[in-house]
């Protein structure tokens, strides 16, 4: 009888110990699972942050490249268009001091000087307009975009339709210039690369402003372009980054291109 009780006690103890061991084993497995799972999640988050930092670095590099190209273009314009014309004005002005000039010669030299000065003034206005459109500074983003669209419409090769339900009053001048340059770059891409004949631009929203931009151009394979972004698209993305916004582009060969971007207008 005592042996049966002892045997039963041993069996019960064995079961209890086995259960405890099994629970400890399962607990250890769970702990290892959670540890490695969390480690994997942390690794993915670090990789994501590294990708974001790399993307931001690429955008900043693109911005620097665009700025450097812009400086070089302005330097060329100043040297070729302004300096060269002023040099000729100086030479013609010196000719006026030549003795023995008749009235016709004086008139011809004076007309040349006047013509060159007018061209230099026109080119200097163009350079200033490219740097900061006067309409943007005086009347705001909507007026500047309307003028930009009218300029392209006057070429008769493309129709640009513009609609805005925003006043952009909460957007400072620097950010307004970023938005203006984004639209300018998108239009240039549509005409130069997409050969579009119709472009539609629409802004809406209050604190968070959204813009839909679409064209009827030849489109492109979006998967291939994502791996080989041109300087123009990098410039757009860098401006979106400074606006603290986001941008998405959809396109297909033969079906045009649509770009949607948004930014905070506060």
Number of C-alpha atoms within 10 A of each C-alpha: 6 7 8 9 10 11 12 12 12 12 12 12 12 12 12 12 12 12 12 12 12 12 12 12 12 12 12 12 12 12 12 12 12 12 12 12 12 12 12 12 12 12 12 12 12 12 12 12 12 12 12 12 12 12 14 15 13 15 23 19 15 21 20 14 14 16 13 12 12 14 12 12 13 16 12 13 17 17 13 11 18 19 14 15 20 17 12 15 21 12 13 18 15 11 15 15 10 9 7 8 12 8 9 9 13 16 13 12 19 17 13 16 20 13 14 19 17 13 16 20 14 14 16 16 14 14 17 13 13 12 12 12 20 14 17 19 14 10 10 20 24 21 14 20 22 16 15 19 21 15 12 16 15 11 9 9 13 18 18 21 15 17 14 15 12 17 15 21 13 12 18 12 15 11 19 22 20 17 21 18 16 21 18 15 15 19 25 16 16 23 18 11 13 20 18 24 15 18 23 16 21 16 19 16 17 16 14 12 18 21 20 16 21 23 26 18 24 17 21 18 12 15 11 9 11 11 8 10 11 11 14 17 19 18 24 22 25 24 21 21 16 14 19 11 16 13 15 11 14 16 19 15 13 13 14 21 23 19 16 16 18 21 22 17 20 12
